[in-house]
Amino acid sequence: MWHLLPPLLDGMKTTLLVTLYSIAVALVLAFAAGFGRLSKSRTVRGVTLVYVEVFRGTSLLVQLFWMYFALPLLLDVRIPAMSAAVLALGLNYGAYGSEVVRSCVLAVPKGQTEAAIALNLTPRQRMRRIILPQAWRMMLPAFGNLQIELLKGTSLVYLITLSDVTFRGMVLRSSNMTETPAIFGWILILFFIVAFALTRLIRFFERRAAVGRG
């Protein structure tokens, strides 16, 4: 069944692009919303809370449909399928990531903040030099899990016309139903390879973050 692999690999390129772009968007939103939840401003906390609860509490599939089908009708602006996919995935997993950021920042011992205050560090310096490096180390395992979940979530983007690996598999299956086990077997293998590579990347960052720390 090696003849099935080239078209699936072409689709995998789109899957990888969606995954990488979405991870970047989700990471930015996770930190923005995570710090927003810790803000002293009630308005900022309220806006951030609404974003987090809405995107955590609704289906990713529905969010994809809203980005690609509903919003263009409401705003009269056509959103490309790639942009809609990246935006929906980034917003969804950024909401989950914000809770990781918030909880890990709060998990840093209060004594660290008190010591930084005693050293006359500004709030920005305390966060950048003392709190965030310790919190980052705690965030990495959870971020690793979220990026694997995001990768698997990309299997839905074919429903908004993106020609990803799942879409290519469905096209191949429609032309020859007897090859269904082989087609989805290849898709499983390809997803596993990418997920394993992402896992190893996170392990690398975990080792780097642990250097010089007990």
N, C-alpha and C positions, 0 to 999 in steps of 0.2 A: 504493500500500500504506500510505497514511497512517492508515487505520483501525486498523492494528496498533500504532501508537505509544502511544495513551493507556493501554492495559493494561500495556504494557511499562514505561512511565514510572511507573505505580503500583508495579510490582515493583522498579523502580530505587530507589524511596524506601527499601524494606527493605534493599536491597544497600548503600546509602549509610550507613544507620544501623549495620548490622553492621560495615562498614568503619571508620567513625569510632570506634565503641566498642572495636573490636578493636585499632585503632592505639593508643588510649589505654592499654589493658591491656598490650599488647606493649611499649610504651615504658617503663612503670613496671617491668615484669618484666625488661626488658633491662638497665636500670640496676641494679636490685636484684641480679640474677644476675651481671652484669658486675663489680660491686664485690665480690660474694661470692666470685668466682673469685680476686680479688686480696687477700682477707682473710688475716690472719695466723693465723687459727684453722683448724686442719686439719679440724675438724668442719664448719665453714661451707663451706670449699672442697669438701669431699667431698659434702655435700648438694647444693650448687649444681652440681657436676659431674654428679651422677646426673640431676638435672632436665634439664640441657642435653643430655646425651647421649641420654636417653630420648626427648625430644621432637624432637630433630634426627634421630634414627635410626629413627623410626617414621612411618608414613604419616599425613598429615593426615586423610584419609578415615576411617581406622580410629580416630583420636582423636575425630573427630566422633561416630562410632557409639558409642564408649565413653561419651562425655559424655551422649549423649541416650538410648541404649538400655541399656547395660550398667550404668552407675553407679546409675541408679534401682532396678534389680533388686537390686544389692548393698547399697545404703543405704536402700532402701525410701522414697526421696524422689523426687518427680517434678520434673525440671529443665525449665523452659520451653525451647522450641526456640531462642529468641533468646539466652538465657543460655548454653545449651550451645554454640551457634555462636561467641559472643564469647569464651567461656572457652577453647575448643579453638584458635581462631585466635590469641588472645592468648598462650596458652602456647606454641604452636608457633613463632610468629614472634618472641616474646620470647626464646626459646632462641637463635635465630639472631642476634638483636640483641645479646644478651649478649656474644657473641664480638666484635662490632663495638666495643662499649664497652671491653671488656678490652684489645683490641689497640690501640685509639686512645689509651687512657690510658698504656699501655706505650710507645707511640711518641713521647710527649712527651720531648724530650731530658733526660737525667739532670741536666744542668747547671741546668735550671730548678728542679728540686727542691733541689739543693744551694744555689742562690742564695736560695731561700725559707727554707731552714734557717738560712742565714747572717743573714737578716733576722729571725730568731727567730719565725717564723710557726708556729703549731700545725699538726698534720697536717690538721685540718679546714679551716683557713684556706688551707693550701697547695693542697688539692684544689679548694676553691671559687674561690679568687682566681687561682691560677696554672695548675694542671694542667687542670682541667675546661674553662675557656674555650678553651684551645688544642686539647684533645681534641675538643670539641664541633664545632669547625670541620671536623675530619677525619671525624667520624662522619656528617655530614649527607649526603654522596653515597650512602653505603652504606644509611643509613636511608631515603633516597628510593627506592632499588631495592627494599628490603624492603617498603615500603608499597605499591608497585605489585604486587609478588608477592602480598601479602595481599589486595589488591583482587581479583586474579584468583582467589585461593583461595576467595573467597566464592561462586564459581559452584558449589561443592559443597554449600552449605547447604540447597539445595532437597531434598536426599536425607534431611534430617531434618525435613521438612514445612514449612520456612519458605517463604513465598510471595514469593520474590525475583524478580529479572528473569529468571533462567534457568527458574524454575518457571512463570512466566507464559508464557514462550516455548514451553515444552513443552506447556502446556495449549492454546495457540493452534494448535500444530502438530498435536496430536491431533484437533482438529476439522476441520482442512483441511491435508492433507499437501502439497498443491500450493504452499502459501505458505511452505514450509520455508526456501528461500533468502532470502526477504524477511525472515522472522522472525529468523533468525540473522544476517542482514546488519544489521538494526537493533540487535541485541544487541552485535555487534562495534563498531558506531558509538558506542553508549552507553558501553561500557567504555572505548573510546579517549578519549572526551571527559573522563570522570572521571579517567582515568590522566594525561591531559595537564594537567588542572587541578592534580592532586597534584604533578606534576613542576614546574610553574611555582611552586607554593607552596614547594617545597624550594629552588628556585633563589633565591627571595626571601630565605629564611633564610640561604642561603649568602652572599649579598651583604651581609646585615646582619652576619653573623659576621665577614666580611672587613674591615669598616670599621675603619680605624685600624691595620691589620696589613699588614706587607709581604708 
